[in-house]
Amino acid sequence: MVYYENLAEMYVGDDVSPDFYGWVFPKCDHVAAGTGTVTHKEDIKKFQLATRNRAKDKILGGKILRVEAHLIPEHPRPRRLAGRVACI
């Protein structure tokens, strides 16, 4: 965690995602390592492993707390302003 206290990493390449990127983002007491794709959902586990392999020297000794997947929004989310919804 010390390495990532003030750092985030992004990885590009077909091994981590052919159409997006992989990342390691610091959280309060752990790091989130992930990958994104919009067209290759069946390969997401392969891309997740590749992202962890890219960061393996820096996350050595860490353990996986949770594996989850979420949709990547393709459009901006509506922004709420004083009880109203505004799209930006």
N, C-alpha and C positions, 0 to 999 in steps of 0.2 A: 504494500500500500504506500510506503514512503516514496517509491519511485513516481507514483501517479498522483501525489498530493496536489500538484499544481500543473498537471499535464494530462492531455487527452491525445490519443493516437487514432489516426484513420488509415486504413489500408485499402488500396485499390488493386484489382487484378481478378482474373477469372477464377482463381482459387477461392477467394473470399466472396465474390459476387460478380457475375458477368454484367450486371446492369445497375449496380449501386455501389456500396462500400461496406467494409467491416470497420469496427471501432473498439476501442477500450476507453471508457469514460469513468472518471473517479466519482464515487458516491461518498456518503459521509464516512462509512467504515469498511467499504469494499469497492471493487471495481465492477463495472458492467461490461462484459465483452460480448459483442454481437455482430450481426451481419444483416443486410437488408437485400431483398430482391422483390420484384413485382411480377416476374414471369417464370421463375424457376423454383416454385414452392416445394416440389418433390425433392429437391437437392439441398434444402435448408440445413439439415443436420451435417452434411458434408461441408457446407460453407462455414457453419459455426465451428466445427473442428479446425478448419483451416485458419480461422481468425485466432483461435486459442493457440494454434501451433506458431503463428507469426509472433505472438507475444509470449511464448513459453518461457524464455529466459527471464522475463520480468515478472511473471506470475508463478514462478517455480515455488512449490510448497503450498500454494493456495488450493482451495477446494471449491468445487461447484456447489453453490447453495441452491440454485433453482435454474431450470431451463424453461423458457417460455417463448412464445411467439405471438406477435401482434401484427395486424395489418398496417402497412405504411400508408398514411393518408396521401392521396394523389392530388387533393385540392386543399386550399387553406381552410382551417376550421373557422366557423363563425366566431367573432369576438363579441363578448358580452359587455355592453356599456349601460350602466345605470338601469338594469332590468330590461334592456332591449338587446336585440341581436344585430350586429353589424358585420358585414363581410368586408374584409380588406384584401 
